[in-house]
Amino acid sequence: MTFQQIQEAANYIRRITDAPCLTGIICGTGLSGLANSMEISCSISYAEVPYFPISTVEAHPGRLLFGTIASHPVVMMQGRLHYYEGYSMHQVVFPVRVMKLLGIRQLFVSNAAGGLHPNFGLSDLMIINDHINLHPDNPLRGANIAELGERFPDMSQPYDPELIALAEKVGRERNIPLHKGVYASVPGPNLETPAEYRMLSIMGADAVGMSTVPEVITARHMQLPVFAVSVITDLCAPGKIQKITLQDVLEAAQRAEPKLEQLIVGMLQQIEIG
């Protein structure tokens, strides 16, 4: 993807809506219900936007929503893109680059993940404070887009400490239990074997999923602060592993949605707009 293509996509969107968007939000599997808290001024299908990949995964509606949450201007990806769908890494992160050109100042990301930590339960929320990238490709591989960022972005703090502190504050105020931990991102689409779960735990991961890290790398390349949260939709610690289906994942995600909604709304209420 070239900078010109990113500009073309952003310009197309701006011809449809001039709605401000200070925060970009990417909703993971089964978590698109956050849109219920949003006053929507404009909805655009991914299929309409030049060069935009189309989400092929069940429970990913594939829409860009513009509007406000708690009076805070946002653009929401209702459904994300995954490497396992057959897209290149550049295609997976294309929407994040477009959102940057649309004016976002920070990126919020949610995902459904398997809980590797033995203390995690179904539908728990885990704030991501670091990650392990196990994808075979990198969204920054190839010619650097200098208009967006430098060639070798620093990743010593991939997840913004101030946003994490704000999330913990909101969690205390609203009695939302929150874990913190390391997220491992794998290509998918198959779930992991028990031996692979043990390997990931030994590596230091507390949760595992098939997304988020490519978008985070891309956001940090563009100097966007990132907040990310995993919803634990299956348990992967020894003695807790069971066969699961997509429906099981969706049901666990839906049970967590009210907590996630409260958390994100509470955070956006306290982020200065000016």
C-alpha positions as CSV (number, residue, x, y, z in Angstrom):
1,M,0.0,0.0,0.0
2,T,1.3,3.4,-0.9
3,F,0.8,6.8,0.9
4,Q,-1.2,7.9,-2.1
5,Q,-3.6,5.0,-1.7
6,I,-4.0,5.8,2.0
7,Q,-4.7,9.5,1.0
8,E,-7.2,8.4,-1.6
9,A,-9.1,6.3,0.9
10,A,-9.1,9.1,3.5
11,N,-10.2,11.7,0.9
12,Y,-13.1,9.5,-0.2
13,I,-14.3,9.2,3.4
14,R,-14.0,12.9,3.9
15,R,-16.2,13.5,0.9
16,I,-18.9,11.6,2.7
17,T,-18.5,12.9,6.2
18,D,-16.5,15.7,7.9
19,A,-17.2,14.3,11.3
20,P,-14.3,14.9,13.7
21,C,-12.6,11.7,15.1
22,L,-10.1,12.1,17.9
23,T,-10.0,8.4,19.0
24,G,-9.9,5.4,16.7
25,I,-11.5,2.2,18.1
26,I,-11.0,-1.3,16.7
27,C,-13.6,-3.8,17.9
28,G,-12.6,-7.4,18.1
29,T,-14.6,-10.6,17.6
30,G,-18.0,-10.4,19.2
31,L,-17.3,-7.0,20.7
32,S,-19.0,-4.7,18.1
33,G,-21.8,-4.0,20.6
34,L,-19.8,-1.0,21.9
35,A,-21.5,0.8,19.0
36,N,-24.7,0.8,21.2
37,S,-23.0,3.5,23.3
38,M,-22.3,5.6,20.3
39,E,-24.3,8.4,18.8
40,I,-23.7,7.6,15.1
41,S,-23.6,10.4,12.6
42,C,-22.3,8.3,9.6
43,S,-21.8,4.6,8.7
44,I,-19.6,3.6,5.8
45,S,-19.2,0.0,4.6
46,Y,-15.6,-1.1,4.1
47,A,-16.6,-2.3,0.6
48,E,-17.3,1.4,-0.4
49,V,-13.8,2.7,0.5
50,P,-11.0,2.6,-2.1
51,Y,-8.4,-0.1,-1.3
52,F,-10.2,-1.1,1.9
53,P,-10.1,-4.8,2.5
54,I,-13.5,-6.5,3.4
55,S,-13.9,-8.3,6.7
56,T,-14.8,-12.0,6.0
57,V,-15.2,-13.2,9.6
58,E,-18.5,-13.9,11.2
59,A,-19.5,-11.3,13.9
60,H,-17.4,-8.6,12.1
61,P,-20.0,-6.3,10.4
62,G,-17.3,-4.5,8.4
63,R,-18.3,-0.9,8.9
64,L,-16.7,2.4,9.8
65,L,-18.8,4.3,12.2
66,F,-18.4,8.0,12.9
67,G,-20.0,9.8,15.9
68,T,-19.5,10.4,19.6
69,I,-19.2,8.3,22.7
70,A,-19.8,10.3,25.9
71,S,-19.5,13.4,23.7
72,H,-16.0,12.3,22.6
73,P,-15.6,12.2,18.8
74,V,-14.6,8.7,17.6
75,V,-14.3,6.6,14.5
76,M,-15.0,2.9,15.1
77,M,-14.0,-0.1,13.0
78,Q,-16.9,-2.4,13.7
79,G,-15.0,-5.5,12.7
80,R,-11.3,-5.9,12.1
81,L,-9.1,-7.6,9.5
82,H,-6.9,-10.5,10.2
83,Y,-3.8,-12.0,8.6
84,Y,-5.4,-15.4,8.5
85,E,-8.1,-14.2,6.2
86,G,-5.5,-14.2,3.5
87,Y,-4.7,-10.5,3.5
88,S,-1.2,-9.1,3.5
89,M,0.0,-7.3,6.6
90,H,-0.2,-4.0,4.7
91,Q,-3.8,-4.7,4.0
92,V,-4.5,-5.7,7.6
93,V,-3.2,-2.3,8.9
94,F,-4.5,-0.1,6.1
95,P,-7.5,1.1,8.1
96,V,-5.3,2.2,10.9
97,R,-3.2,4.4,8.6
98,V,-6.4,5.8,7.1
99,M,-7.7,6.7,10.5
100,K,-4.5,8.5,11.3
101,L,-5.0,10.7,8.2
102,L,-8.6,11.3,9.4
103,G,-7.2,12.9,12.5
104,I,-7.2,10.4,15.4
105,R,-4.9,11.1,18.3
106,Q,-5.0,7.7,20.0
107,L,-6.0,4.2,19.1
108,F,-8.2,1.9,21.3
109,V,-8.1,-1.8,20.4
110,S,-10.1,-4.8,21.8
111,N,-9.8,-8.5,21.0
112,A,-11.1,-11.9,22.0
113,A,-8.2,-14.0,23.5
114,G,-7.4,-17.3,25.1
115,G,-6.5,-17.0,28.8
116,L,-3.1,-18.6,29.5
117,H,-2.8,-17.2,33.0
118,P,-4.2,-19.7,35.6
119,N,-6.0,-16.9,37.5
120,F,-8.1,-15.8,34.4
121,G,-11.7,-16.7,34.1
122,L,-14.1,-16.6,31.1
123,S,-15.2,-13.1,30.1
124,D,-12.5,-11.4,32.2
125,L,-10.8,-8.3,30.9
126,M,-7.1,-8.0,30.6
127,I,-5.4,-4.7,29.9
128,I,-2.5,-5.4,27.5
129,N,0.8,-3.9,28.8
130,D,3.2,-5.7,26.4
131,H,3.1,-8.2,23.6
132,I,4.9,-11.0,21.8
133,N,4.7,-10.9,18.0
134,L,4.7,-14.4,16.5
135,H,3.5,-13.4,13.0
136,P,5.6,-14.4,10.0
137,D,5.4,-10.9,8.6
138,N,5.6,-7.3,9.8
139,P,3.4,-4.4,8.6
140,L,6.5,-2.2,8.3
141,R,8.4,-4.6,6.0
142,G,9.2,-3.1,2.6
143,A,9.6,0.5,1.7
144,N,9.1,2.9,4.6
145,I,6.2,5.4,4.3
146,A,8.2,8.4,5.5
147,E,5.2,10.6,5.6
148,L,3.8,8.4,8.4
149,G,6.9,7.6,10.5
150,E,10.5,6.8,10.8
151,R,12.1,3.5,9.6
152,F,12.9,1.9,13.0
153,P,10.2,2.9,15.5
154,D,10.9,2.4,19.2
155,M,8.7,-0.2,20.9
156,S,9.9,0.1,24.5
157,Q,6.4,1.2,25.5
158,P,4.0,-0.1,22.8
159,Y,1.0,0.5,25.2
160,D,0.6,4.0,26.6
161,P,1.2,4.1,30.4
162,E,-1.1,7.1,30.8
163,L,-4.0,5.3,29.1
164,I,-3.4,2.2,31.2
165,A,-3.4,4.3,34.4
166,L,-6.6,5.9,33.3
167,A,-8.2,2.5,32.6
168,E,-7.2,1.3,36.1
169,K,-8.7,4.5,37.6
170,V,-12.0,4.0,35.7
171,G,-12.0,0.3,36.7
172,R,-11.7,1.3,40.4
173,E,-14.4,3.9,40.1
174,R,-16.8,1.6,38.3
175,N,-15.9,-1.6,40.1
176,I,-14.7,-3.3,36.9
177,P,-12.2,-6.1,37.7
178,L,-9.2,-5.8,35.5
179,H,-6.1,-7.9,34.9
180,K,-2.9,-6.7,33.2
181,G,-0.7,-8.9,31.1
182,V,1.2,-9.8,28.0
183,Y,-0.6,-10.7,24.8
184,A,0.9,-13.1,22.3
185,S,-0.3,-12.7,18.7
186,V,-0.2,-15.7,16.4
187,P,-1.2,-16.1,12.7
188,G,-4.2,-18.5,13.2
189,P,-6.8,-19.5,12.3
190,N,-6.5,-22.7,14.2
191,L,-6.5,-22.6,18.0
192,E,-3.3,-23.8,19.7
193,T,-2.4,-27.2,21.0
194,P,-1.8,-27.8,24.7
195,A,1.9,-28.0,24.0
196,E,1.8,-24.6,22.2
197,Y,-0.2,-23.1,25.1
198,R,2.6,-24.3,27.5
199,M,5.2,-22.8,25.1
200,L,3.4,-19.4,25.1
201,S,3.2,-19.4,28.9
202,I,6.9,-20.2,29.2
203,M,7.6,-17.3,26.8
204,G,5.8,-15.0,29.2
205,A,2.4,-14.6,27.6
206,D,-0.8,-14.2,29.7
207,A,-3.2,-14.3,26.7
208,V,-3.1,-15.4,23.1
209,G,-5.0,-14.2,20.0
210,M,-4.7,-13.7,16.3
211,S,-4.8,-9.9,16.0
212,T,-3.9,-6.5,17.6
213,V,-0.2,-6.6,17.4
214,P,0.1,-5.6,13.7
215,E,-2.3,-2.6,14.3
216,V,-0.3,-1.6,17.4
217,I,3.1,-1.7,15.5
218,T,1.5,0.4,12.8
219,A,0.1,2.9,15.3
220,R,3.4,3.3,17.1
221,H,5.1,3.8,13.8
222,M,2.8,6.8,13.4
223,Q,3.4,8.0,17.0
224,L,-0.2,7.2,18.0
225,P,-0.7,6.2,21.7
226,V,-2.4,2.8,22.1
227,F,-4.7,1.3,24.6
228,A,-5.6,-2.4,24.2
229,V,-7.8,-4.8,26.1
230,S,-8.4,-8.5,25.7
231,V,-11.6,-10.3,26.6
232,I,-10.8,-13.8,27.8
233,T,-13.1,-16.0,25.7
234,D,-11.5,-19.4,26.4
235,L,-9.2,-20.9,29.0
236,C,-5.8,-22.3,28.0
237,A,-4.1,-23.0,31.3
238,P,-3.3,-26.7,32.2
239,G,-6.4,-28.5,33.4
240,K,-8.8,-25.8,32.0
241,I,-8.4,-26.6,28.3
242,Q,-11.7,-27.7,26.6
243,K,-12.9,-28.0,23.0
244,I,-14.5,-24.7,22.0
245,T,-16.4,-23.4,19.0
246,L,-16.8,-19.9,17.6
247,Q,-20.2,-19.7,19.3
248,D,-18.5,-20.3,22.6
249,V,-16.2,-17.4,21.9
250,L,-19.0,-15.1,20.9
251,E,-21.0,-15.9,24.0
252,A,-18.1,-15.3,26.3
253,A,-17.4,-12.0,24.5
254,Q,-21.0,-10.9,24.7
255,R,-21.0,-11.6,28.5
256,A,-18.0,-9.2,28.8
257,E,-19.4,-6.5,26.6
258,P,-21.2,-4.5,29.4
259,K,-17.9,-4.3,31.4
260,L,-15.9,-3.4,28.3
261,E,-18.5,-0.8,27.3
262,Q,-18.3,0.8,30.8
263,L,-14.6,0.9,30.7
264,I,-14.2,2.5,27.3
265,V,-17.1,5.0,28.0
266,G,-15.5,5.9,31.3
267,M,-12.1,6.5,29.7
268,L,-13.4,8.6,26.9
269,Q,-15.3,10.8,29.3
270,Q,-12.1,11.7,31.0
271,I,-9.9,12.3,27.9
272,E,-9.6,16.0,27.1
273,I,-11.0,16.9,23.7
274,G,-9.3,20.2,23.3
